[in-house]
Amino acid sequence: MERRYNKQAKLHIKKGDMVQVIAGDDKGKKGRVIEVLNAKNRALVEGINIVSRHTKPSAQNQQGGIVKKEAPVNISNLMVIDASGNATRVGRKLNDAGKRVRYSKKSGELID
């Protein structure tokens, strides 16, 4: 189903969500989403997928050297953690005010 106006896909993960990695080297680890890269279907999660970057000395980093930082993880390898601490799929429904909200498919409670 192609979106007509906004070509970016609607993702189940937002910035600030607690997520759990379900596949890959960091499987089972949990962390908070720092940034969502919508066009690439990837997300930066703190403490997950740490890589080493060799940096030159600069004005900000006068020493240079090897810096550890997070690399993006594919969205399909992440699951949102609900308020009770369980990894869950995400659904969307209209609340009483007519606004679309996300909810946990496992427990039924709202996510946010």
VOPAGU-2260 file (C-alpha; in pm, 1 decimal, decimal comma):
REM VOPAGU-2260
SITE   aa  ch    i         X         Y         Z
SITE  MET   A    0       0,0       0,0       0,0
SITE  GLU   A    1     171,6     313,0    -121,0
SITE  ARG   A    2     123,9     639,2      61,5
SITE  ARG   A    3       0,2     909,7    -171,2
SITE  TYR   A    4     132,7    1233,4     -20,2
SITE  ASN   A    5     385,3    1161,8     253,5
SITE  LYS   A    6     618,4     903,0      99,9
SITE  GLN   A    7     785,4     816,8     431,4
SITE  ALA   A    8     655,1     502,4     597,0
SITE  LYS   A    9     470,5     520,9     928,8
SITE  LEU   A   10     696,6     344,0    1178,1
SITE  HIS   A   11     610,1     173,0    1506,1
SITE  ILE   A   12     905,0     334,4    1685,5
SITE  LYS   A   13     945,6     697,3    1796,0
SITE  LYS   A   14    1230,3     895,3    1947,1
SITE  GLY   A   15    1239,9     835,9    2324,0
SITE  ASP   A   16    1082,8     487,7    2317,1
SITE  MET   A   17    1237,7     205,2    2518,3
SITE  VAL   A   18    1309,9     -81,0    2278,3
SITE  GLN   A   19    1450,6    -432,5    2286,9
SITE  VAL   A   20    1672,0    -580,4    2014,7
SITE  ILE   A   21    1519,4    -902,4    1879,1
SITE  ALA   A   22    1787,1    -999,5    1622,7
SITE  GLY   A   23    2158,0    -954,0    1561,2
SITE  ASP   A   24    2469,3    -933,8    1777,8
SITE  ASP   A   25    2295,5    -727,6    2049,2
SITE  LYS   A   26    1989,6    -954,6    2073,7
SITE  GLY   A   27    1811,2    -918,9    2408,6
SITE  LYS   A   28    1961,0    -580,1    2497,7
SITE  LYS   A   29    1738,3    -285,2    2583,5
SITE  GLY   A   30    1789,1      85,9    2525,3
SITE  ARG   A   31    1626,6     421,7    2451,7
SITE  VAL   A   32    1583,8     546,6    2093,3
SITE  ILE   A   33    1801,6     853,6    2033,4
SITE  GLU   A   34    1700,5     922,0    1672,7
SITE  VAL   A   35    1483,9     763,6    1401,9
SITE  LEU   A   36    1616,8     771,4    1045,2
SITE  ASN   A   37    1284,3     737,2     863,9
SITE  ALA   A   38    1415,5     735,7     506,4
SITE  LYS   A   39    1656,3     449,5     580,9
SITE  ASN   A   40    1422,3     250,4     814,4
SITE  ARG   A   41    1684,4     265,7    1088,8
SITE  ALA   A   42    1710,7     395,0    1444,8
SITE  LEU   A   43    1993,6     496,4    1677,0
SITE  VAL   A   44    1957,9     325,9    2016,2
SITE  GLU   A   45    2179,4     421,5    2309,8
SITE  GLY   A   46    2419,7     144,1    2409,6
SITE  ILE   A   47    2329,8     -75,9    2110,0
SITE  ASN   A   48    2544,6    -156,3    1803,1
SITE  ILE   A   49    2856,3      21,8    1933,2
SITE  VAL   A   50    3125,1      77,6    1667,6
SITE  SER   A   51    3474,4     229,2    1680,8
SITE  ARG   A   52    3543,0     542,9    1478,8
SITE  HIS   A   53    3900,0     661,5    1418,2
SITE  THR   A   54    3892,0    1041,1    1437,1
SITE  LYS   A   55    4149,8    1301,5    1341,3
SITE  PRO   A   56    4241,2    1575,4    1585,7
SITE  SER   A   57    4012,6    1877,1    1543,8
SITE  ALA   A   58    3908,1    2191,7    1730,9
SITE  GLN   A   59    3643,4    1999,4    1930,4
SITE  ASN   A   60    3852,3    1684,7    1980,8
SITE  GLN   A   61    4216,2    1795,2    2007,3
SITE  GLN   A   62    4344,3    1452,1    2102,1
SITE  GLY   A   63    4179,9    1252,3    1820,5
SITE  GLY   A   64    4195,5     873,6    1847,2
SITE  ILE   A   65    3936,0     599,1    1863,2
SITE  VAL   A   66    3582,4     699,5    1962,3
SITE  LYS   A   67    3307,7     448,1    2047,3
SITE  LYS   A   68    2960,1     546,6    1925,2
SITE  GLU   A   69    2624,4     396,9    1830,3
SITE  ALA   A   70    2551,4     292,6    1473,7
SITE  PRO   A   71    2196,9     271,7    1330,4
SITE  VAL   A   72    1997,4     -50,9    1373,8
SITE  ASN   A   73    1727,6    -166,6    1133,0
SITE  ILE   A   74    1376,3     -92,8    1262,5
SITE  SER   A   75    1268,3    -453,4    1197,0
SITE  ASN   A   76    1515,3    -573,5    1461,9
SITE  LEU   A   77    1355,7    -362,5    1738,1
SITE  MET   A   78    1041,8    -410,4    1950,2
SITE  VAL   A   79     884,6    -146,7    2172,7
SITE  ILE   A   80     876,6    -215,3    2547,5
SITE  ASP   A   81     545,5    -125,5    2715,0
SITE  ALA   A   82     494,3      13,3    3067,1
SITE  SER   A   83     497,5    -333,5    3224,6
SITE  GLY   A   84     841,0    -406,6    3073,6
SITE  ASN   A   85     738,3    -654,4    2804,2
SITE  ALA   A   86     842,3    -637,8    2439,1
SITE  THR   A   87     525,2    -595,7    2237,5
SITE  ARG   A   88     388,5    -521,0    1894,9
SITE  VAL   A   89     231,8    -178,6    1847,8
SITE  GLY   A   90    -121,5    -102,9    1730,6
SITE  ARG   A   91    -294,4     226,0    1656,2
SITE  LYS   A   92    -648,5     326,4    1747,6
SITE  LEU   A   93    -856,2     639,8    1793,3
SITE  ASN   A   94    -907,0     761,4    2148,7
SITE  ASP   A   95   -1214,1     946,1    2281,5
SITE  ALA   A   96   -1089,0    1281,6    2149,9
SITE  GLY   A   97   -1051,2    1139,2    1797,8
SITE  LYS   A   98    -671,6    1141,2    1814,8
SITE  ARG   A   99    -474,0     838,4    1695,6
SITE  VAL   A  100    -275,1     678,1    1979,5
SITE  ARG   A  101     -37,9     381,0    2001,2
SITE  TYR   A  102    -117,6      85,1    2224,6
SITE  SER   A  103      45,4    -240,8    2328,4
SITE  LYS   A  104     -96,5    -543,7    2147,4
SITE  LYS   A  105      12,1    -766,4    2437,7
SITE  SER   A  106    -139,3    -580,0    2733,0
SITE  GLY   A  107    -375,6    -334,8    2561,7
SITE  GLU   A  108    -240,9     -30,5    2751,1
SITE  LEU   A  109    -141,6     294,3    2580,9
SITE  ILE   A  110     222,6     360,2    2491,2
SITE  ASP   A  111     377,5     702,7    2569,9
